[in-house]
Amino acid sequence: MKRNDPTKNSLSDLSPYLHYGKLSPQRAAWEISNSGLDLDVITPFLEQLIVRKELADNFCEFENNYDQFEGFHTWAQKTLNDHRNDERKYIYSPGRFEAADTHDLLWNAAQKQMKFKGKMRGYMRMYWAKKILEWSPYPELALQTANYLNDKYELDARDPNGYTGISWSLGGVHDRPWFERSIYGKIRYMNYNGCRSKFKVKKYIDQNV
């Protein structure tokens, strides 16, 4: 689907306007519902605009530790603790992450897109956050780093969607346990080859050098 292909210009770019109250979700929902567009366009838009937004708002409203390790699901805390001391092939400091200075050109491109354009596609945000977990010495620092970078550079920063999305990627919020592996434990895994099977990785890198 184009909306999961970060090389395509197929997003609404409405999130900053929703975040700062320049546009209400009700107005956006009404406009697209009466736009005459196909349902396969309208339905996923409303899913993100209403369902995912409300889930994020409720997570941050009712979970006092929404930006902390303690806000992760119990199963996620346990599995990350079980793998806390797993050997990591790469470890980067928060400064190296911020500078987009890792061995992974795809991750670097995602970080540069966020730094210089103030946004990052949802699919790449998942990859971006999960690799911070994989390349940080412990999960609490990974969460702190991801939240810091998101809040500093995203145009829709300091938003429930950001905190919830990062906690989904790192801590299983609104997700379920998956196959267990090193470092991640039972947290859903993503890798470079998975991205390569879904979109043209080199094109994305070239777009965000």
C-alpha positions as CSV (number, residue, x, y, z in Angstrom):
1,M,0.0,0.0,0.0
2,K,1.3,3.5,-0.9
3,R,0.7,4.8,2.7
4,N,3.2,2.3,4.0
5,D,5.7,3.1,1.2
6,P,7.9,6.0,2.6
7,T,9.1,6.9,-0.9
8,K,5.6,7.9,-2.0
9,N,4.0,11.3,-1.3
10,S,0.7,9.8,-0.2
11,L,0.1,11.3,3.3
12,S,-2.3,14.1,4.4
13,D,0.4,15.9,6.4
14,L,-2.4,17.1,8.8
15,S,-0.9,15.9,12.1
16,P,0.7,19.3,13.0
17,Y,-2.6,21.1,12.4
18,L,-4.5,18.5,14.5
19,H,-1.9,18.7,17.2
20,Y,-2.0,22.5,17.5
21,G,-5.8,22.7,17.2
22,K,-5.8,24.4,13.8
23,L,-8.0,21.6,12.5
24,S,-10.5,19.5,14.4
25,P,-10.6,15.7,13.8
26,Q,-14.4,16.1,13.3
27,R,-13.9,18.5,10.5
28,A,-11.3,16.3,8.8
29,A,-13.5,13.3,9.2
30,W,-16.5,15.1,7.8
31,E,-14.6,16.5,4.8
32,I,-13.1,13.1,3.7
33,S,-16.4,11.3,4.3
34,N,-18.1,13.7,1.9
35,S,-15.2,13.8,-0.6
36,G,-16.4,11.1,-2.9
37,L,-13.1,9.2,-2.6
38,D,-13.1,5.4,-2.6
39,L,-13.7,3.6,0.6
40,D,-10.2,2.1,0.4
41,V,-8.8,5.6,0.8
42,I,-11.3,6.9,3.3
43,T,-11.3,3.9,5.7
44,P,-7.6,3.8,6.6
45,F,-7.6,7.6,6.9
46,L,-10.4,7.4,9.5
47,E,-8.7,4.5,11.2
48,Q,-5.7,6.7,11.9
49,L,-7.6,9.9,12.5
50,I,-10.2,8.5,15.0
51,V,-9.3,5.0,16.2
52,R,-5.6,5.3,16.6
53,K,-5.8,8.9,17.8
54,E,-8.3,8.0,20.5
55,L,-6.3,5.0,21.6
56,A,-3.2,7.3,21.9
57,D,-5.1,10.0,23.8
58,N,-6.5,7.4,26.2
59,F,-3.2,5.8,26.8
60,C,-1.6,9.1,27.8
61,E,-4.6,10.2,29.8
62,F,-4.9,7.1,31.9
63,E,-1.3,5.8,32.0
64,N,0.7,8.1,34.3
65,N,3.9,6.5,33.1
66,Y,3.1,7.0,29.4
67,D,6.7,8.1,28.6
68,Q,8.4,5.7,31.0
69,F,9.5,2.0,30.9
70,E,6.9,1.4,33.7
71,G,4.2,2.4,31.2
72,F,4.9,-0.7,29.1
73,H,2.7,-3.7,29.3
74,T,3.7,-6.1,32.1
75,W,4.6,-8.8,29.6
76,A,6.8,-6.3,27.7
77,Q,8.6,-5.2,30.8
78,K,9.3,-8.8,31.7
79,T,10.6,-9.8,28.3
80,L,12.8,-6.8,28.0
81,N,14.2,-7.4,31.5
82,D,14.8,-11.0,30.6
83,H,17.0,-9.8,27.6
84,R,18.4,-6.7,29.3
85,N,21.9,-8.2,29.3
86,D,21.9,-9.7,25.8
87,E,25.0,-8.9,23.8
88,R,24.5,-6.0,21.3
89,K,26.5,-6.0,18.1
90,Y,26.2,-2.2,17.9
91,I,25.7,0.4,20.7
92,Y,25.3,4.1,20.0
93,S,25.1,7.1,22.3
94,P,22.1,9.5,22.1
95,G,24.4,11.9,20.4
96,R,25.3,9.5,17.6
97,F,21.6,8.7,17.1
98,E,20.8,12.4,16.9
99,A,23.6,13.0,14.4
100,A,22.3,10.1,12.2
101,D,25.7,8.5,12.6
102,T,25.1,4.7,12.6
103,H,26.1,1.9,10.3
104,D,22.6,1.7,8.9
105,L,22.0,4.0,6.0
106,L,18.3,3.4,6.1
107,W,18.0,4.4,9.7
108,N,20.2,7.4,9.1
109,A,17.9,8.5,6.3
110,A,14.9,8.3,8.6
111,Q,16.6,10.3,11.2
112,K,17.6,12.9,8.7
113,Q,14.1,13.1,7.3
114,M,12.9,13.9,10.8
115,K,15.6,16.4,11.5
116,F,15.3,18.4,8.3
117,K,11.7,17.9,7.3
118,G,10.0,17.6,10.7
119,K,8.2,14.4,9.9
120,M,8.8,10.7,9.3
121,R,6.4,8.1,7.8
122,G,4.7,5.8,10.3
123,Y,6.3,2.7,8.9
124,M,9.7,4.2,9.2
125,R,9.0,5.5,12.7
126,M,8.5,1.9,13.8
127,Y,11.8,0.8,12.3
128,W,13.6,3.9,13.6
129,A,12.3,3.4,17.2
130,K,13.0,-0.4,17.2
131,K,16.5,0.0,16.1
132,I,17.1,2.5,18.9
133,L,16.1,-0.3,21.2
134,E,18.4,-2.7,19.5
135,W,21.4,-0.4,19.6
136,S,21.0,1.1,23.0
137,P,22.6,-0.5,26.1
138,Y,19.3,-0.8,27.9
139,P,15.6,-0.2,27.1
140,E,15.1,2.8,29.4
141,L,17.7,4.8,27.6
142,A,16.3,3.7,24.2
143,L,12.9,5.1,25.3
144,Q,14.4,8.3,26.6
145,T,16.4,8.8,23.4
146,A,13.4,8.1,21.1
147,N,11.1,10.4,23.0
148,Y,13.8,13.2,23.1
149,L,14.4,13.0,19.3
150,N,10.8,12.8,18.5
151,D,9.9,15.8,20.7
152,K,12.8,17.9,19.4
153,Y,12.3,17.4,15.7
154,E,8.8,16.3,14.8
155,L,6.4,19.1,13.8
156,D,3.7,17.2,15.8
157,A,6.0,16.7,18.8
158,R,4.9,16.3,22.4
159,D,1.7,14.6,21.2
160,P,0.0,11.4,22.5
161,N,0.5,9.8,19.1
162,G,4.2,10.2,19.4
163,Y,4.5,8.8,22.9
164,T,2.1,5.9,22.1
165,G,3.8,5.1,18.9
166,I,7.2,4.9,20.5
167,S,5.8,2.8,23.4
168,W,4.1,0.5,20.8
169,S,7.5,0.0,19.0
170,L,9.6,-0.5,22.2
171,G,7.1,-1.7,24.8
172,G,4.3,-3.6,23.2
173,V,1.6,-1.0,24.0
174,H,-1.5,-1.9,21.9
175,D,0.4,-4.9,20.6
176,R,0.9,-8.6,21.6
177,P,3.9,-10.8,22.3
178,W,5.7,-12.2,19.2
179,F,8.4,-14.8,18.6
180,E,11.2,-14.4,21.2
181,R,14.6,-13.3,20.0
182,S,17.7,-11.6,21.4
183,I,17.4,-8.1,22.8
184,Y,13.8,-7.6,21.7
185,G,12.5,-10.6,23.7
186,K,8.9,-10.9,22.6
187,I,8.6,-7.3,21.2
188,R,7.6,-7.2,17.5
189,Y,10.8,-7.2,15.4
190,M,11.6,-5.3,12.2
191,N,14.8,-5.4,10.1
192,Y,16.4,-3.9,7.0
193,N,15.4,-6.9,4.8
194,G,11.8,-6.6,5.8
195,C,11.8,-2.9,4.7
196,R,13.6,-3.9,1.4
197,S,10.7,-6.3,0.6
198,K,8.1,-3.5,1.0
199,F,9.7,-0.5,-0.7
200,K,12.7,0.8,-2.6
201,V,15.2,1.3,0.2
202,K,17.8,3.0,-1.9
203,K,15.2,5.5,-3.3
204,Y,14.2,6.4,0.3
205,I,17.9,6.9,1.3
206,D,18.5,9.1,-1.8
207,Q,15.5,11.2,-0.9
208,N,16.9,11.9,2.6
209,V,20.6,12.2,2.3
